[in-house]
Amino acid sequence: TFACNEFNFFLKHKDAKFFATMVKPTLSNRLQKSFFDLYLLEETEALKRYQRFDLLQTLNTLERILLASVIGGEFAQNVLKNLQDRVNLKRDLVQQFDALFEHALHAKQFEFDEQKADADADEKEEKNALSCEYQEARYYGVDYLQQTPALIEANAFWLDYAQKLLGKKGDAKKGDFLSANFGFAAKNTAEALLALSVIALPLRGDHTEPTLEITGADGGKLKWYAHGATVKVTVHGATMLLVRELASTEFKSSSLAVSTNYFDPADRFETVDFEKVAKFVSSDQFVRGKMYGCRVVLTNVSSVPYNVELLCQIPTGAIAVNGGFQTKNLTRSLSSYATAKLEYFFYFPTVGEFVHYPAHISRNGQVMGYSLRACNVKVVDASAVVDTSSWRFISQQAESKDVLENLKTRADLRRMELSRLAWRCVDEKFFKELTNILRRKQLFDAKIWRYALLHGAEAETAEYLQRNPQFLALMSPSLTS
């Protein structure tokens, strides 16, 4: 069965009538009652013995809070003070809470496969049909020897609950209990169900749905949120509203570095000093309608590993593509002396000047590093952007004298498509100088050399014909019978 401490506790808070008529009589008939049984049965005198130091050490955090709520007085305040001290000494990871927060944002409902559960139970029963061993259920799925104080440990959520339950104010026990630290009470199934029991949220279907009203900056009603809009949420009872926002935080110097660069996905690399290196795009040379990428690199130059949050966004005026995003907060792990990178893509539908907010990394609510400050981005038409160092520009648009000078000093000429220069060879002077340069570099291109036939250049014609397979096939000796 599913009878256990956490489920009984849940029923006591969420369905008191069912608990009183069905669960309470069952607990009353138990031969050996645990602390939780005594609490649910409200047997105050029996609970008082757990004030003994040896028995108190067997209780987990929630059980101590519940005992303090029964005993009250100085004992309750002592339990609350000790819990505060334990939580202050414990550093809960913001990344852990953020991960649970993300799950909460995307979760719609828990699914339970009843048929699979029944099949598993039947299989287990079949295996133990001849010899079965049973033990009293306390916490669901937890072996009796594992039900130690470590099952429910001190954290910010249980501190909030203790302050609500044990506070000195006269109205401490009144009103609904809600906690922004709910994400920390998820170490195991038992803790999660116990936390759901005390959070004053109604069961599905037992409440009136909240209403959402979005008003634009101009006063008009909107279906979706837009910048400058006002959102009004009307609720009809206890509600937990999950909100993600960008907030200002303090900067804390660290050994983490952040760099941001732009690149063209279709032209990622270039050759410098015979080495293949990344090719970057200047922030003032974006072309309208063309897809670009942004690469963010995180570097940890220390021996200390870090779990950090990375905040990125695309430039204003841009549209995310290729699985990209407008603004996103991601978690990254950096081991000692390690790097991590993120690439995202976008394009600009219009020309103009825009701003790109720099990538920031944070940890435990403090900014630990960021790339260049807000970068001004200039977007122009394709006709306004000219890369004078590209082979495309040199072969098609540069002046003839500039082309020849470039060929004399260009180290990567062997990697270039020389045939793109062929159209220039209509000029006999250019043709002569070009073939001289290529000859010195021991390079040959048939499309260039065939212009020797046009200009009547004997030496170049001979070189062309000697390397023309069709001509050599015609001139080679043959035997006939």
C-alpha positions as CSV (number, residue, x, y, z in Angstrom):
1,T,0.0,0.0,0.0
2,F,0.9,3.7,-0.1
3,A,0.3,4.2,3.6
4,C,3.2,6.1,5.1
5,N,4.0,9.1,7.3
6,E,4.2,11.7,4.5
7,F,0.9,10.5,3.0
8,N,-0.9,10.5,6.3
9,F,0.5,14.0,7.0
10,F,-0.7,15.1,3.6
11,L,-4.2,13.8,4.2
12,K,-4.3,15.5,7.6
13,H,-3.7,18.9,6.0
14,K,-5.6,18.5,2.7
15,D,-8.5,16.1,3.6
16,A,-9.1,16.3,7.3
17,K,-12.4,14.5,7.1
18,F,-11.0,11.4,5.3
19,F,-8.0,11.5,7.7
20,A,-10.3,11.4,10.8
21,T,-12.6,8.7,9.5
22,M,-10.1,6.4,7.7
23,V,-6.5,7.0,8.7
24,K,-6.8,7.9,12.4
25,P,-8.5,4.7,13.5
26,T,-5.8,2.7,11.6
27,L,-3.0,4.5,13.4
28,S,-4.8,4.1,16.8
29,N,-4.6,0.3,16.3
30,R,-0.9,0.2,15.7
31,L,0.9,-1.8,18.4
32,Q,4.1,0.2,18.1
33,K,3.5,3.8,17.4
34,S,6.3,6.0,16.0
35,F,6.8,9.7,16.8
36,F,4.8,10.6,13.6
37,D,1.9,8.3,14.7
38,L,1.8,10.0,18.1
39,Y,1.8,13.4,16.5
40,L,-1.0,12.6,14.1
41,L,-3.0,11.1,16.9
42,E,-2.3,14.2,19.0
43,E,-1.1,12.2,22.0
44,T,0.6,15.1,23.7
45,E,1.7,13.3,26.9
46,A,3.4,10.5,24.9
47,L,5.2,13.1,22.7
48,K,6.7,14.9,25.7
49,R,9.2,12.1,26.3
50,Y,10.9,13.0,23.0
51,Q,12.3,16.1,24.7
52,R,14.9,13.7,26.1
53,F,18.3,14.4,24.5
54,D,18.8,10.8,23.2
55,L,15.3,10.6,21.7
56,L,15.5,14.1,20.3
57,Q,18.6,13.1,18.3
58,T,16.6,10.5,16.4
59,L,14.2,13.0,14.9
60,N,14.6,14.7,11.6
61,T,14.2,18.4,11.1
62,L,10.4,18.4,10.4
63,E,9.8,16.1,13.3
64,R,11.7,18.4,15.6
65,I,9.6,21.4,14.4
66,L,6.4,19.4,15.0
67,L,7.5,18.4,18.5
68,A,8.3,22.0,19.2
69,S,4.8,23.1,18.1
70,V,3.3,20.7,20.6
71,I,5.7,21.5,23.5
72,G,5.9,25.2,22.9
73,G,7.6,27.7,25.3
74,E,11.3,27.8,25.7
75,F,11.8,24.5,24.0
76,A,10.1,25.7,20.8
77,Q,12.3,28.8,20.7
78,N,15.4,26.8,21.3
79,V,14.5,24.5,18.4
80,L,13.9,27.5,16.2
81,K,17.2,29.2,17.2
82,N,19.2,26.0,16.5
83,L,17.5,25.6,13.1
84,Q,18.4,29.1,12.2
85,D,22.0,28.5,13.1
86,R,22.2,25.3,11.1
87,V,20.7,27.0,8.0
88,N,23.0,30.0,8.3
89,L,26.0,27.6,8.2
90,K,24.7,25.8,5.2
91,R,25.2,27.4,1.8
92,D,22.3,26.3,-0.5
93,L,23.3,26.4,-4.2
94,V,21.5,29.0,-6.2
95,Q,22.0,26.8,-9.2
96,Q,20.1,23.9,-7.5
97,F,17.2,26.1,-6.8
98,D,17.2,27.6,-10.3
99,A,17.1,24.1,-11.8
100,L,14.0,23.2,-9.6
101,F,12.5,26.6,-10.5
102,E,12.8,25.7,-14.2
103,H,11.1,22.4,-13.6
104,A,8.3,24.2,-11.8
105,L,7.9,26.6,-14.7
106,H,7.6,23.8,-17.3
107,A,5.8,21.2,-15.2
108,K,2.0,20.7,-15.9
109,Q,1.2,17.6,-13.9
110,F,2.7,14.5,-12.5
111,E,1.9,11.4,-14.4
112,F,1.5,8.0,-12.7
113,D,1.3,4.8,-14.7
114,E,-1.1,2.8,-12.7
115,Q,-0.9,-0.3,-14.9
116,K,2.9,-0.4,-14.7
117,A,2.8,0.0,-10.9
118,D,0.3,-2.9,-10.6
119,A,2.5,-5.0,-12.9
120,D,5.6,-4.3,-10.8
121,A,3.7,-5.2,-7.6
122,D,2.4,-8.4,-9.1
123,E,5.9,-9.3,-10.3
124,K,7.4,-8.7,-6.9
125,E,4.6,-10.7,-5.2
126,E,5.1,-13.6,-7.6
127,K,8.9,-13.7,-6.9
128,N,8.2,-13.9,-3.1
129,A,5.1,-16.1,-3.3
130,L,6.7,-18.9,-1.1
131,S,8.5,-16.7,1.4
132,C,7.5,-13.1,2.1
133,E,9.1,-10.5,4.5
134,Y,7.2,-7.5,5.6
135,Q,8.0,-4.5,7.8
136,E,5.9,-1.6,9.2
137,A,5.8,1.3,6.7
138,R,7.0,4.6,8.1
139,Y,8.4,6.7,5.3
140,Y,7.5,5.4,1.9
141,G,10.2,3.4,0.2
142,V,12.7,4.1,2.9
143,D,14.2,1.2,4.8
144,Y,13.7,1.4,8.6
145,L,17.5,1.6,9.2
146,Q,17.7,4.5,6.7
147,Q,15.1,6.6,8.5
148,T,17.7,8.8,10.3
149,P,17.7,12.6,10.9
150,A,19.5,13.0,7.6
151,L,16.2,12.1,5.8
152,I,14.9,15.6,6.3
153,E,17.7,18.1,6.8
154,A,17.7,21.7,7.7
155,N,17.2,24.2,4.9
156,A,15.6,27.5,4.1
157,F,12.2,26.1,3.5
158,W,11.9,24.3,6.8
159,L,13.2,27.4,8.5
160,D,10.4,29.4,7.0
161,Y,7.9,26.7,8.2
162,A,9.3,26.7,11.7
163,Q,9.1,30.5,11.9
164,K,5.5,30.3,10.8
165,L,4.7,27.5,13.3
166,L,6.8,28.6,16.2
167,G,6.9,32.4,15.9
168,K,6.3,34.4,19.1
169,K,3.6,36.5,17.5
170,G,0.1,35.6,18.5
171,D,-1.0,35.1,14.9
172,A,2.0,33.0,14.0
173,K,-0.2,29.9,13.3
174,K,-2.9,31.8,11.5
175,G,-3.1,32.3,7.8
176,D,-1.7,30.4,4.8
177,F,1.8,29.2,4.7
178,L,3.8,29.9,1.5
179,S,7.5,30.0,1.0
180,A,9.7,31.3,-1.8
181,N,12.3,28.6,-0.7
182,F,10.1,25.7,-1.8
183,G,12.7,24.5,-4.2
184,F,15.1,23.5,-1.5
185,A,12.6,20.9,0.0
186,A,13.1,18.3,-2.8
187,K,16.0,16.2,-1.6
188,N,13.8,13.0,-1.8
189,T,10.2,12.0,-2.3
190,A,9.4,12.0,1.4
191,E,10.6,15.6,1.8
192,A,8.8,16.8,-1.3
193,L,5.4,15.3,-0.2
194,L,5.8,16.7,3.3
195,A,6.5,20.2,1.8
196,L,3.4,19.9,-0.4
197,S,1.4,19.1,2.7
198,V,2.3,22.3,4.6
199,I,2.2,24.7,1.6
200,A,-1.3,26.1,1.5
201,L,-2.0,25.6,-2.2
202,P,-5.3,24.1,-3.1
203,L,-5.6,20.8,-4.9
204,R,-6.2,20.8,-8.7
205,G,-9.8,21.7,-9.4
206,D,-10.5,23.1,-5.9
207,H,-9.9,26.7,-6.7
208,T,-10.9,29.5,-9.1
209,E,-8.4,30.0,-11.9
210,P,-6.5,33.3,-11.7
211,T,-7.0,35.9,-14.4
212,L,-4.2,37.7,-16.3
213,E,-4.6,41.2,-17.7
214,I,-1.8,42.8,-19.8
215,T,-1.9,46.5,-20.5
216,G,0.4,48.1,-23.0
217,A,2.4,51.3,-22.5
218,D,-0.3,53.1,-24.6
219,G,-3.1,51.8,-22.4
220,G,-4.4,49.2,-24.9
221,K,-5.0,45.5,-23.9
222,L,-2.5,43.0,-25.1
223,K,-2.6,39.2,-25.5
224,W,1.2,38.8,-24.9
225,Y,3.7,40.7,-22.9
226,A,5.6,43.5,-24.6
227,H,8.3,45.9,-23.3
228,G,6.8,48.5,-21.0
229,A,3.6,46.7,-20.5
230,T,1.9,46.2,-17.1
231,V,0.8,42.8,-16.0
232,K,-2.1,42.4,-13.5
233,V,-2.8,39.0,-12.0
234,T,-6.0,38.5,-10.0
235,V,-6.0,35.5,-7.7
236,H,-8.7,34.0,-5.5
237,G,-6.8,32.4,-2.6
238,A,-3.3,31.3,-1.7
239,T,-1.1,31.5,-4.7
240,M,2.6,31.1,-5.6
241,L,3.6,33.2,-8.6
242,L,6.8,32.2,-10.4
243,V,8.4,35.2,-12.0
244,R,11.7,35.5,-13.8
245,E,13.2,38.9,-14.2
246,L,16.5,40.7,-14.8
247,A,17.8,42.4,-11.7
248,S,20.8,44.5,-10.8
249,T,23.4,42.7,-8.7
250,E,26.7,43.5,-7.1
251,F,30.0,42.7,-9.0
252,K,32.5,40.5,-7.3
253,S,35.9,40.1,-8.8
254,S,37.0,36.5,-9.6
255,S,39.3,34.3,-11.7
256,L,36.6,33.9,-14.4
257,A,36.9,35.6,-17.7
258,V,34.3,36.1,-20.4
259,S,34.9,36.9,-24.1
260,T,32.3,37.5,-26.8
261,N,32.9,37.4,-30.6
262,Y,30.8,37.5,-33.7
263,F,31.3,35.2,-36.7
264,D,29.8,34.3,-40.0
265,P,28.5,30.6,-39.9
266,A,29.3,30.3,-43.6
267,D,32.9,31.6,-43.3
268,R,34.2,30.7,-39.8
269,F,37.9,30.4,-40.5
270,E,40.8,32.2,-42.2
271,T,44.5,31.4,-42.7
272,V,47.1,33.6,-40.9
273,D,50.8,32.7,-41.0
274,F,49.9,29.3,-42.5
275,E,47.6,28.5,-39.6
276,K,43.9,28.1,-39.6
277,V,42.3,30.5,-37.1
278,A,38.8,31.7,-36.3
279,K,37.5,34.6,-38.5
280,F,35.5,37.2,-36.6
281,V,33.1,39.8,-37.8
282,S,33.4,43.4,-36.7
283,S,30.5,44.9,-34.8
284,D,30.1,47.6,-37.5
285,Q,29.9,45.3,-40.5
286,F,26.6,43.4,-40.0
287,V,24.7,42.9,-43.2
288,R,20.9,43.1,-43.2
289,G,19.2,39.8,-43.7
290,K,22.3,37.7,-43.2
291,M,22.6,35.1,-40.4
292,Y,25.4,35.7,-37.8
293,G,26.6,33.8,-34.8
294,C,27.8,35.0,-31.4
295,R,30.3,32.9,-29.5
296,V,30.6,33.3,-25.7
297,V,33.7,31.7,-24.1
298,L,34.0,31.3,-20.3
299,T,37.5,30.7,-18.9
300,N,38.4,29.6,-15.4
301,V,42.0,30.5,-14.7
302,S,42.0,29.1,-11.2
303,S,42.3,25.7,-9.6
304,V,38.8,26.1,-8.0
305,P,35.8,24.6,-9.9
306,Y,32.8,26.8,-10.4
307,N,29.1,26.3,-11.1
308,V,27.9,29.6,-12.6
309,E,24.9,31.1,-14.4
310,L,25.4,32.6,-17.8
311,L,23.1,35.4,-18.9
312,C,23.0,36.0,-22.7
313,Q,20.8,37.9,-25.1
314,I,20.8,38.7,-28.8
315,P,21.3,42.4,-29.9
316,T,18.3,44.7,-29.9
317,G,16.7,44.8,-33.3
318,A,17.8,41.2,-34.1
319,I,15.7,38.0,-34.5
320,A,16.8,34.7,-33.1
321,V,17.2,31.8,-35.5
322,N,18.6,28.3,-35.6
323,G,17.2,27.3,-32.2
324,G,18.3,30.6,-30.7
325,F,16.7,32.8,-28.0
326,Q,16.0,36.4,-27.2
327,T,17.2,36.3,-23.6
328,K,18.3,33.2,-21.7
329,N,19.9,32.2,-18.4
330,L,21.9,29.0,-18.5
331,T,23.9,27.0,-15.9
332,R,27.5,26.0,-16.7
333,S,30.1,24.0,-14.8
334,L,33.7,25.0,-15.1
335,S,36.3,22.7,-13.7
336,S,39.8,24.0,-12.8
337,Y,41.7,25.7,-15.7
338,A,38.8,24.8,-18.1
339,T,36.8,26.7,-20.7
340,A,33.2,26.4,-21.8
341,K,31.5,28.0,-24.8
342,L,28.0,28.9,-26.1
343,E,27.0,29.8,-29.6
344,Y,23.7,31.3,-30.6
345,F,22.5,32.8,-33.9
346,F,20.4,35.7,-35.2
347,Y,19.9,38.1,-38.1
348,F,18.9,41.7,-38.5
349,P,15.8,42.4,-40.6
350,T,16.5,46.2,-40.9
351,V,19.5,48.5,-41.1
352,G,20.4,50.8,-38.3
353,E,22.4,51.1,-35.1
354,F,21.6,48.7,-32.2
355,V,23.0,47.7,-28.8
356,H,24.1,44.3,-27.6
357,Y,24.0,43.7,-23.8
358,P,27.2,41.9,-22.8
359,A,27.2,38.3,-21.5
360,H,27.3,38.1,-17.7
361,I,28.2,35.2,-15.4
362,S,27.0,35.1,-11.8
363,R,27.1,32.8,-8.8
364,N,24.9,32.9,-5.7
365,G,23.4,36.2,-6.7
366,Q,26.6,38.0,-7.5
367,V,28.1,39.0,-10.8
368,M,31.5,37.4,-11.2
369,G,32.4,38.4,-14.7
370,Y,31.2,39.9,-17.9
371,S,32.4,40.6,-21.4
372,L,32.8,44.0,-23.1
373,R,30.4,46.6,-22.0
374,A,27.3,47.3,-24.0
375,C,28.5,47.0,-27.6
376,N,27.1,49.3,-30.4
377,V,26.1,47.2,-33.4
378,K,25.8,48.8,-36.9
379,V,23.7,47.0,-39.6
380,V,24.1,48.1,-43.3
381,D,23.0,46.9,-46.7
382,A,25.2,44.3,-48.4
383,S,26.4,46.8,-50.9
384,A,27.9,48.9,-48.2
385,V,30.1,46.2,-46.8
386,V,33.4,45.4,-48.6
387,D,36.1,43.1,-47.3
388,T,39.1,44.3,-49.2
389,S,41.2,41.4,-47.9
390,S,38.9,38.7,-49.2
391,W,39.8,36.7,-52.4
392,R,36.4,37.5,-53.7
393,F,37.1,41.3,-53.6
394,I,40.6,41.0,-54.9
395,S,39.8,38.8,-57.8
396,Q,36.6,40.6,-58.9
397,Q,36.7,44.2,-57.8
398,A,40.3,45.4,-57.0
399,E,42.4,47.4,-59.4
400,S,44.7,45.4,-61.6
401,K,47.9,46.8,-60.1
402,D,46.6,46.0,-56.6
403,V,45.8,42.5,-57.7
404,L,49.3,41.9,-59.0
405,E,50.9,43.4,-55.8
406,N,48.6,41.2,-53.7
407,L,49.6,38.0,-55.6
408,K,53.3,38.8,-55.1
409,T,53.1,38.7,-51.3
410,R,50.1,36.5,-50.7
411,A,51.2,33.4,-48.7
412,D,48.0,31.4,-49.2
413,L,47.8,31.8,-53.0
414,R,47.9,28.0,-53.5
415,R,44.6,27.7,-51.6
416,M,42.8,30.3,-53.8
417,E,40.7,29.7,-56.8
418,L,43.0,31.2,-59.5
419,S,40.5,30.7,-62.3
420,R,38.6,33.7,-60.8
421,L,41.3,35.9,-62.3
422,A,40.8,34.6,-65.8
423,W,38.4,37.3,-66.9
424,R,41.1,39.9,-66.4
425,C,43.5,38.2,-68.8
426,V,41.7,39.9,-71.8
427,D,44.2,42.6,-71.0
428,E,47.5,41.4,-72.6
429,K,49.7,43.3,-70.2
430,F,47.9,42.0,-67.2
431,F,48.1,38.5,-68.7
432,K,51.9,38.7,-69.1
433,E,52.5,39.9,-65.6
434,L,50.1,37.4,-64.1
435,T,51.7,34.4,-65.8
436,N,55.2,35.6,-64.8
437,I,54.1,35.8,-61.1
438,L,52.4,32.4,-61.2
439,R,55.4,30.9,-63.0
440,R,57.8,32.1,-60.3
441,K,55.4,30.6,-57.7
442,Q,55.3,27.4,-59.8
443,L,51.5,27.6,-60.1
444,F,49.5,26.8,-63.2
445,D,45.8,27.3,-64.1
446,A,44.5,26.2,-67.5
447,K,41.8,28.9,-67.7
448,I,44.4,31.6,-67.4
449,W,47.0,30.1,-69.7
450,R,44.5,29.5,-72.5
451,Y,44.4,33.3,-73.1
452,A,47.8,32.8,-74.7
453,L,45.9,31.7,-77.8
454,L,44.1,35.1,-77.8
455,H,47.3,37.2,-77.5
456,G,49.6,35.0,-79.6
457,A,52.0,34.5,-76.8
458,E,54.2,31.6,-78.0
459,A,55.8,30.6,-74.7
460,E,52.6,30.6,-72.8
461,T,50.8,28.8,-75.7
462,A,53.4,26.1,-75.6
463,E,53.0,25.7,-71.8
464,Y,49.3,25.6,-72.2
465,L,49.3,22.9,-74.9
466,Q,51.9,20.8,-73.1
467,R,49.5,20.5,-70.2
468,N,46.3,20.1,-72.2
469,P,45.3,16.4,-72.1
470,Q,43.1,16.6,-75.1
471,F,45.8,18.2,-77.3
472,L,48.4,15.6,-76.1
473,A,46.0,12.8,-76.9
474,L,45.6,14.1,-80.5
475,M,49.3,14.5,-81.0
476,S,50.5,11.3,-79.5
477,P,51.6,8.5,-81.9
478,S,49.2,5.8,-82.8
479,L,49.2,2.4,-84.6
480,T,46.7,1.4,-87.3
481,S,46.3,-2.0,-88.8
